[in-house]
Amino acid sequence: MVDDRTMLRATIDRLDGIANIEDPVVVCNHLHQHLVACELDNAGFDSARIILEPMGRNTAPAVAASAMTQTRAGDDPILLILPADHVIGDEAAFRSAMVAGATQAVAGKLVTFGIVPEYAETGYGYVHRGTQIAPDAYEVAAFVEKPDAATAARYVDGGDYFWNSGMFMFRASRYLEELEKYAPDILSATEGAVDGGRFDGGLHLEPAAFAACRSESIDYAVMERTAEAVVVPLSAGWNDVGSWAALWSVATKDDAGNVIQGDVIAIDAADSYLRAESRLLAAVDVSDTVIVETADAVLVAPRSRVQDVRLVVDQLKEAQRSEVTTPDTVAESWGRRQRLDAGPTGTVRRLVVVPGAELTLQPSGAHAEEWVVMAGNAAVVGGGTSRRVGPGGHLSLATTTSHRITNTGSDELEIIAVTIGDTAGQEA
């Protein structure tokens, strides 16, 4: 969140005022179904308009699945593809660019929106504009990878390069036609995933077919290869919130230029991003620094180098560290679980179940489960009984019987779960 809304909700809200726009379709991981459904419901949209991926396969298959669901329903709309991790300062300018893009999309073009660069950024790809075909549109001469500093400066000084925003617009059928031409394997795999999918509060793509799909972005699969790519310039206070430094740039700051979130004591700190999630964070005499404390790790880096956190992630993966293989906090389709403590005799976890969601415990063998409801209200079915449990309520769950726990309230259901005994392979 960068204001009082989630970034998904902000993305949905900025569509207000665009003529003839239909209800949004959200493509997301299946673990985020309930979170997305809540956001759509709160925004007044049908929560069933969700396409659920069993795993990530980048944007080319994700958009293909959305386009297919439209064309197979007998429609062929203009699709506006918007990542949900952007900040737009000038929404009027954003809407104006969308209207310009729609003109080109109706004419059969595949539109990308190029951000007018404000400085020589090395963390973004660029779009090189070609021949002007309308007052507010150009042919795409080339997509270029993230440049070094000198090259980025030359791009900005030349005035004919834009940041690649990752926002696109095209008619559904045109995208599928170009995908069939340039990446037929992605089209075929996605078709299998859609055809074999099941509907349960949204379209769940068939896992085996989707797993076989090549992971590829729209840029690589289609936009860099099609002869019909058009770029529409966009100058609207855009920020791709893809790093802690980016969050610092868009968040509200104190008088010293700090963004402070959580339990933080800052002394003689300036122009820094300081975030504490699970304990006190104290920072003394720091400037232009990012410090992020979570339950399982602490990041400290200059703001200018925070994108290099990927190098840390690479090392963690290479070493097969638990921080990436078995993180303390894991998203689930029903909410999230957090490991609080673990030892040879058992595990303590915090389970958070979003409103309306349910989790099911299957018979698992040689251990016992003791749960205490800390907040919210639960309906518990299992062992031939059904009961409701509120804050302070206690559950002793027989592990030889399946149980279904449903959050029946309007707030999150929080449970402390103590598992005693052999828990190998067992997670709620």
RAPEGI-V180261 format. One record per residue. N is the residue number from 1. PHI is phi in radians with two decimals (none if undefined). PSI is psi in radians with two decimals (* if undefined). NEAR is the number of other C-alpha atoms within 8 Angstrom. Layout:
# RAPEGI-V180261
n->(N & N)
phi->(PHI & PHI)
psi->(PSI & PSI)
near->(NEAR & NEAR)
This chain:
# RAPEGI-V180261
n->(1 & 2 & 3 & 4 & 5 & 6 & 7 & 8 & 9 & 10 & 11 & 12 & 13 & 14 & 15 & 16 & 17 & 18 & 19 & 20 & 21 & 22 & 23 & 24 & 25 & 26 & 27 & 28 & 29 & 30 & 31 & 32 & 33 & 34 & 35 & 36 & 37 & 38 & 39 & 40 & 41 & 42 & 43 & 44 & 45 & 46 & 47 & 48 & 49 & 50 & 51 & 52 & 53 & 54 & 55 & 56 & 57 & 58 & 59 & 60 & 61 & 62 & 63 & 64 & 65 & 66 & 67 & 68 & 69 & 70 & 71 & 72 & 73 & 74 & 75 & 76 & 77 & 78 & 79 & 80 & 81 & 82 & 83 & 84 & 85 & 86 & 87 & 88 & 89 & 90 & 91 & 92 & 93 & 94 & 95 & 96 & 97 & 98 & 99 & 100 & 101 & 102 & 103 & 104 & 105 & 106 & 107 & 108 & 109 & 110 & 111 & 112 & 113 & 114 & 115 & 116 & 117 & 118 & 119 & 120 & 121 & 122 & 123 & 124 & 125 & 126 & 127 & 128 & 129 & 130 & 131 & 132 & 133 & 134 & 135 & 136 & 137 & 138 & 139 & 140 & 141 & 142 & 143 & 144 & 145 & 146 & 147 & 148 & 149 & 150 & 151 & 152 & 153 & 154 & 155 & 156 & 157 & 158 & 159 & 160 & 161 & 162 & 163 & 164 & 165 & 166 & 167 & 168 & 169 & 170 & 171 & 172 & 173 & 174 & 175 & 176 & 177 & 178 & 179 & 180 & 181 & 182 & 183 & 184 & 185 & 186 & 187 & 188 & 189 & 190 & 191 & 192 & 193 & 194 & 195 & 196 & 197 & 198 & 199 & 200 & 201 & 202 & 203 & 204 & 205 & 206 & 207 & 208 & 209 & 210 & 211 & 212 & 213 & 214 & 215 & 216 & 217 & 218 & 219 & 220 & 221 & 222 & 223 & 224 & 225 & 226 & 227 & 228 & 229 & 230 & 231 & 232 & 233 & 234 & 235 & 236 & 237 & 238 & 239 & 240 & 241 & 242 & 243 & 244 & 245 & 246 & 247 & 248 & 249 & 250 & 251 & 252 & 253 & 254 & 255 & 256 & 257 & 258 & 259 & 260 & 261 & 262 & 263 & 264 & 265 & 266 & 267 & 268 & 269 & 270 & 271 & 272 & 273 & 274 & 275 & 276 & 277 & 278 & 279 & 280 & 281 & 282 & 283 & 284 & 285 & 286 & 287 & 288 & 289 & 290 & 291 & 292 & 293 & 294 & 295 & 296 & 297 & 298 & 299 & 300 & 301 & 302 & 303 & 304 & 305 & 306 & 307 & 308 & 309 & 310 & 311 & 312 & 313 & 314 & 315 & 316 & 317 & 318 & 319 & 320 & 321 & 322 & 323 & 324 & 325 & 326 & 327 & 328 & 329 & 330 & 331 & 332 & 333 & 334 & 335 & 336 & 337 & 338 & 339 & 340 & 341 & 342 & 343 & 344 & 345 & 346 & 347 & 348 & 349 & 350 & 351 & 352 & 353 & 354 & 355 & 356 & 357 & 358 & 359 & 360 & 361 & 362 & 363 & 364 & 365 & 366 & 367 & 368 & 369 & 370 & 371 & 372 & 373 & 374 & 375 & 376 & 377 & 378 & 379 & 380 & 381 & 382 & 383 & 384 & 385 & 386 & 387 & 388 & 389 & 390 & 391 & 392 & 393 & 394 & 395 & 396 & 397 & 398 & 399 & 400 & 401 & 402 & 403 & 404 & 405 & 406 & 407 & 408 & 409 & 410 & 411 & 412 & 413 & 414 & 415 & 416 & 417 & 418 & 419 & 420 & 421 & 422 & 423 & 424 & 425 & 426 & 427 & 428)
phi->(none & -2.00 & -2.37 & -1.51 & -2.05 & -1.20 & -1.20 & -1.10 & -1.09 & -1.08 & -1.12 & -1.16 & -1.10 & -1.27 & -1.38 & -1.01 & 1.68 & -1.54 & -1.13 & 1.09 & -1.51 & -1.70 & -1.03 & -1.25 & -1.97 & -1.95 & -1.82 & -2.67 & -1.18 & -1.06 & -1.19 & -1.79 & -0.97 & -1.18 & -1.10 & -1.18 & -1.03 & -1.08 & -1.13 & -1.14 & -1.05 & -1.13 & -1.52 & 1.52 & -1.97 & -1.21 & -1.21 & -1.30 & -1.44 & -2.23 & -1.93 & -1.92 & -1.55 & -1.26 & -2.76 & -1.32 & -2.35 & 1.22 & -1.45 & -1.07 & -1.18 & -1.04 & -1.24 & -1.06 & -1.08 & -1.12 & -1.07 & -1.09 & -1.08 & -1.35 & -1.18 & -1.28 & -1.54 & 1.55 & -1.87 & -2.55 & -1.38 & -1.33 & -1.71 & -1.86 & -1.72 & -2.22 & -1.10 & -1.70 & -2.17 & -1.95 & -1.96 & -2.09 & -1.36 & -1.91 & -1.28 & -1.13 & -1.13 & -1.03 & -1.12 & -1.09 & -1.14 & -1.12 & -1.11 & -1.08 & -1.14 & -1.08 & -1.02 & -1.27 & -1.14 & -1.07 & -1.40 & 1.65 & -1.46 & -1.85 & -1.75 & -2.05 & -1.86 & -1.72 & -1.39 & -1.10 & -1.22 & -1.69 & -2.85 & -1.45 & -1.54 & -1.70 & -1.60 & -2.02 & -1.34 & -2.17 & -2.04 & -1.62 & -1.36 & -1.92 & -1.15 & -1.31 & -2.01 & -2.80 & -0.96 & -2.26 & -2.70 & -2.36 & -1.11 & -1.50 & -1.39 & -2.98 & -1.72 & -2.18 & -1.25 & -0.98 & -1.58 & -1.37 & -1.08 & -1.13 & -1.16 & -1.07 & -1.09 & -1.15 & -1.04 & -1.17 & -1.12 & -1.23 & 1.42 & -2.02 & -2.13 & -2.17 & -1.19 & -1.40 & -1.39 & 1.36 & -1.78 & -2.43 & -2.61 & -2.93 & -1.25 & -0.97 & -1.15 & -1.17 & -1.10 & -1.14 & -1.09 & -1.23 & -1.14 & -1.11 & -1.27 & -1.89 & -2.55 & -1.08 & -1.15 & -1.17 & -1.05 & -1.12 & -1.12 & -1.17 & -1.01 & -1.09 & -1.19 & -1.26 & -1.07 & -1.59 & -1.28 & -2.21 & -1.80 & -2.62 & 1.27 & 2.82 & -1.52 & -1.55 & -1.13 & -1.13 & -1.06 & -1.13 & -1.12 & -1.25 & -1.09 & -1.36 & -1.31 & -1.16 & -1.43 & -2.68 & -1.47 & -1.01 & -0.97 & -1.27 & -1.24 & -2.27 & -1.09 & -1.33 & -1.99 & -1.21 & -1.54 & -1.94 & -1.39 & -2.28 & -2.00 & -1.91 & -1.15 & -2.41 & -2.17 & -2.52 & 1.11 & -1.38 & -2.54 & -1.50 & -1.39 & -1.92 & -2.65 & -1.12 & -1.12 & -1.14 & -1.07 & -1.04 & -1.18 & -1.80 & -1.51 & -1.22 & -1.98 & -1.43 & -1.12 & -1.65 & 1.44 & -1.64 & -1.79 & -2.10 & -2.33 & 1.59 & -1.47 & -2.28 & -1.95 & -2.07 & -2.13 & 0.94 & -1.80 & -2.55 & 0.92 & -2.15 & -1.90 & -2.16 & -2.33 & -2.11 & -1.92 & -2.37 & -2.82 & -1.16 & -2.03 & -2.01 & -2.21 & -2.19 & 0.96 & -2.10 & -2.56 & 0.89 & -2.22 & -1.91 & -2.23 & -2.20 & -1.87 & -2.17 & -1.11 & -2.06 & -2.87 & -2.27 & -1.90 & -2.28 & -2.79 & -1.07 & -1.00 & -1.22 & -2.11 & -1.17 & -1.13 & -1.33 & -1.04 & -1.07 & -1.16 & -1.14 & -1.05 & -1.04 & -1.16 & -1.09 & -1.13 & -1.08 & -1.48 & 0.92 & -1.20 & -1.12 & -1.04 & -1.88 & -1.48 & -2.42 & -1.13 & -1.12 & -1.98 & -2.29 & -1.28 & -2.24 & -1.08 & -1.69 & 2.72 & -2.74 & -2.22 & -2.28 & -1.37 & -1.62 & -2.80 & -2.66 & -2.69 & -1.16 & -1.88 & 2.90 & -2.43 & -2.03 & -2.30 & -1.85 & -1.91 & -2.09 & -1.90 & -1.29 & -0.96 & 1.48 & -1.54 & -2.43 & -2.16 & -2.14 & -1.76 & -1.64 & -0.90 & -2.33 & 1.88 & -1.50 & -2.76 & -2.06 & -2.08 & -2.15 & -2.07 & -2.21 & -1.41 & -1.59 & -2.75 & 1.58 & -2.31 & -2.16 & -1.86 & -2.06 & -2.14 & 2.92 & 1.12 & 1.38 & -2.18 & -2.45 & -2.69 & -1.93 & -2.29 & -1.91 & -0.95 & 1.55 & -1.25 & -2.07 & -2.20 & -1.89 & -1.80 & -1.25 & -1.44 & -1.63 & -2.25 & -1.28 & -2.33 & -2.08 & -2.03 & -2.09 & -1.42 & -1.63 & -1.70 & -1.67 & -1.97 & -1.11 & -1.68 & -1.98 & -2.26 & -1.71 & -1.97 & -1.92 & -1.87 & -2.03 & 2.00 & -1.27 & -1.94 & -0.99 & 1.31 & -1.87 & -2.40 & -1.18)
psi->(2.40 & -0.24 & -2.54 & 0.13 & 2.69 & 2.80 & -0.52 & -0.83 & -0.70 & -0.67 & -0.74 & -0.77 & -0.59 & -0.09 & -0.27 & 2.34 & -0.15 & 2.12 & 2.51 & 0.42 & 2.44 & 3.07 & 2.50 & 2.67 & 2.26 & 2.21 & 2.17 & 2.97 & 2.57 & -0.43 & -0.32 & 0.22 & -0.90 & -0.65 & -0.78 & -0.72 & -0.73 & -0.74 & -0.75 & -0.77 & -0.77 & -0.50 & -0.04 & 0.37 & 2.81 & 2.03 & -0.19 & -0.19 & 1.02 & 2.36 & 2.17 & 2.08 & 2.34 & -0.42 & 2.82 & 2.39 & 0.44 & -3.01 & -0.49 & -0.88 & -0.64 & -0.80 & -0.61 & -0.74 & -0.74 & -0.79 & -0.72 & -0.75 & -0.51 & -0.86 & -0.59 & -0.30 & 0.09 & 0.15 & 2.82 & 1.16 & 2.89 & 2.18 & 2.27 & 2.02 & 2.02 & 2.03 & 2.61 & 0.42 & 0.57 & 2.61 & 2.27 & 2.01 & -0.71 & 1.60 & -0.44 & -0.76 & -0.66 & -0.86 & -0.64 & -0.74 & -0.62 & -0.68 & -0.76 & -0.71 & -0.66 & -0.65 & -0.75 & -0.66 & -0.68 & -0.56 & 0.07 & 0.12 & 2.77 & 1.97 & 2.35 & 2.65 & 2.06 & 2.20 & 2.17 & 2.03 & 2.44 & -0.30 & 3.05 & 1.51 & 2.26 & -0.09 & -0.02 & 2.65 & 2.86 & 2.74 & 2.17 & 2.08 & 2.56 & -2.35 & 2.37 & 2.24 & -0.13 & 2.88 & -0.47 & 0.56 & 2.54 & 2.62 & 2.62 & 2.09 & -0.69 & 2.63 & 2.37 & 2.58 & 3.00 & 2.17 & 2.94 & 3.06 & -0.75 & -0.73 & -0.72 & -0.72 & -0.70 & -0.69 & -0.83 & -0.74 & -0.59 & -0.51 & 0.02 & 0.36 & 2.51 & 2.70 & 2.44 & 1.94 & -0.41 & 0.19 & 2.40 & 2.83 & 2.32 & 2.82 & 2.51 & -0.82 & -0.60 & -0.70 & -0.77 & -0.63 & -0.79 & -0.60 & -0.70 & -0.59 & -0.72 & -0.35 & 1.09 & -0.49 & -0.65 & -0.74 & -0.80 & -0.80 & -0.70 & -0.68 & -0.76 & -0.68 & -0.65 & -0.81 & -0.65 & 0.07 & 2.91 & 2.64 & 2.12 & 1.46 & 0.14 & 2.96 & 1.95 & 1.96 & 2.50 & 2.13 & -0.80 & -0.77 & -0.74 & -0.61 & -0.54 & -0.16 & 2.40 & 2.36 & 2.05 & 2.54 & 2.82 & -0.70 & -0.94 & -0.70 & -0.68 & -0.98 & -0.63 & -0.18 & -0.48 & 2.61 & 0.01 & 0.36 & 2.36 & 2.49 & 2.30 & 2.12 & 2.54 & 2.09 & 1.67 & 0.53 & 0.75 & 2.49 & 2.20 & 1.78 & 1.28 & 0.13 & 2.88 & -0.61 & -0.67 & -0.69 & -0.70 & -0.72 & -0.48 & -0.20 & 2.82 & 2.33 & 2.72 & -3.05 & -0.37 & 0.10 & 0.28 & 2.51 & 2.05 & 2.17 & 2.26 & -2.83 & 1.62 & 2.34 & 2.09 & 2.12 & 2.13 & 0.71 & 2.55 & 2.47 & 0.71 & 2.77 & 1.99 & 2.01 & 2.20 & 2.26 & -0.42 & -0.12 & 3.06 & 2.34 & 2.15 & 2.23 & 2.22 & 2.22 & 0.95 & 2.63 & 2.58 & 0.76 & 2.55 & 2.14 & 2.06 & 2.10 & 2.20 & 3.14 & -0.53 & 0.02 & 2.80 & 2.27 & 2.28 & 2.16 & 2.60 & 2.53 & -0.58 & -0.28 & 0.26 & -0.41 & -0.33 & 0.09 & -0.40 & -0.52 & -0.63 & -0.79 & -0.71 & -0.75 & -0.68 & -0.75 & -0.76 & -0.66 & -0.05 & 0.79 & 2.64 & -0.42 & -0.48 & -0.47 & -0.73 & 1.28 & 2.72 & -0.65 & 2.24 & 2.30 & 2.46 & 2.89 & -0.45 & -0.14 & -2.03 & 2.69 & 2.52 & 2.19 & 2.09 & -0.62 & 2.66 & 2.50 & -3.05 & -0.31 & -0.05 & -3.08 & 2.50 & 2.23 & 2.69 & 2.17 & 2.25 & 2.05 & 2.17 & 2.75 & 2.31 & -0.18 & 2.83 & 2.64 & 2.62 & 2.26 & 2.15 & 2.66 & 2.27 & -0.14 & -2.34 & 1.08 & 2.92 & 2.62 & 2.20 & 2.06 & 2.50 & 2.23 & 2.06 & -0.56 & 2.60 & -3.06 & 2.37 & 2.53 & 2.20 & 2.16 & 2.26 & 2.63 & 0.49 & 0.14 & 2.81 & 2.30 & 2.86 & 2.45 & 2.26 & -2.98 & 2.28 & -0.14 & 2.63 & 2.44 & 2.20 & 1.92 & 2.10 & 2.20 & 0.03 & 0.00 & 2.44 & 2.57 & 2.51 & 2.16 & 2.14 & 2.37 & 1.87 & -0.04 & -3.09 & -0.11 & 2.94 & 2.49 & 2.11 & 2.23 & 2.37 & 2.10 & 2.17 & 2.08 & 2.15 & 2.19 & -2.81 & 1.96 & 0.27 & 2.16 & 0.12 & 2.09 & 2.45 & *)
near->(6 & 9 & 6 & 5 & 8 & 9 & 12 & 9 & 11 & 9 & 12 & 10 & 8 & 8 & 9 & 6 & 6 & 9 & 4 & 4 & 6 & 4 & 6 & 7 & 8 & 8 & 10 & 10 & 11 & 11 & 10 & 12 & 12 & 13 & 9 & 10 & 11 & 9 & 10 & 12 & 10 & 7 & 9 & 6 & 9 & 8 & 12 & 8 & 10 & 14 & 14 & 13 & 14 & 12 & 9 & 7 & 13 & 9 & 9 & 15 & 14 & 11 & 9 & 12 & 12 & 11 & 13 & 12 & 9 & 12 & 11 & 7 & 6 & 6 & 7 & 9 & 7 & 11 & 10 & 8 & 8 & 8 & 8 & 7 & 9 & 11 & 11 & 10 & 7 & 8 & 9 & 6 & 10 & 12 & 11 & 8 & 12 & 9 & 9 & 11 & 13 & 11 & 8 & 12 & 14 & 10 & 6 & 10 & 12 & 16 & 14 & 14 & 15 & 14 & 12 & 10 & 10 & 5 & 6 & 10 & 8 & 10 & 7 & 10 & 12 & 13 & 15 & 12 & 13 & 8 & 8 & 8 & 7 & 6 & 5 & 7 & 13 & 13 & 13 & 13 & 9 & 8 & 10 & 9 & 7 & 9 & 12 & 7 & 9 & 7 & 8 & 12 & 10 & 8 & 11 & 14 & 6 & 7 & 6 & 8 & 13 & 14 & 12 & 12 & 9 & 8 & 10 & 12 & 14 & 16 & 14 & 14 & 9 & 11 & 12 & 12 & 8 & 11 & 13 & 10 & 7 & 10 & 11 & 9 & 9 & 12 & 13 & 8 & 12 & 14 & 10 & 11 & 14 & 12 & 7 & 9 & 10 & 8 & 7 & 6 & 7 & 11 & 13 & 13 & 14 & 14 & 10 & 7 & 12 & 16 & 9 & 7 & 12 & 7 & 9 & 11 & 9 & 9 & 8 & 9 & 13 & 13 & 10 & 10 & 8 & 9 & 4 & 8 & 13 & 13 & 14 & 14 & 12 & 11 & 9 & 10 & 8 & 10 & 9 & 9 & 10 & 7 & 8 & 11 & 11 & 11 & 11 & 11 & 6 & 9 & 9 & 5 & 9 & 8 & 5 & 8 & 9 & 14 & 14 & 10 & 8 & 7 & 10 & 13 & 8 & 8 & 8 & 7 & 13 & 11 & 11 & 16 & 15 & 13 & 14 & 14 & 9 & 7 & 7 & 8 & 11 & 8 & 10 & 8 & 8 & 10 & 8 & 11 & 12 & 15 & 12 & 11 & 13 & 9 & 7 & 7 & 7 & 8 & 8 & 8 & 9 & 9 & 11 & 7 & 8 & 12 & 8 & 7 & 8 & 7 & 7 & 8 & 8 & 8 & 8 & 11 & 10 & 7 & 6 & 8 & 9 & 7 & 10 & 9 & 8 & 6 & 9 & 10 & 8 & 8 & 9 & 9 & 10 & 11 & 15 & 12 & 13 & 10 & 11 & 9 & 7 & 9 & 6 & 4 & 8 & 12 & 13 & 12 & 12 & 12 & 13 & 11 & 15 & 13 & 11 & 10 & 11 & 10 & 10 & 9 & 8 & 9 & 8 & 8 & 6 & 8 & 11 & 11 & 12 & 11 & 12 & 12 & 16 & 11 & 11 & 13 & 13 & 13 & 13 & 12 & 11 & 10 & 7 & 5 & 6 & 8 & 7 & 8 & 11 & 10 & 10 & 8 & 9 & 9 & 7 & 8 & 9 & 7 & 13 & 8 & 9 & 11 & 12 & 12 & 11 & 12 & 16 & 9 & 11 & 6 & 7 & 12 & 17 & 12 & 12 & 12 & 12 & 11 & 12 & 11 & 9 & 8 & 12 & 4 & 4 & 6 & 4 & 6)
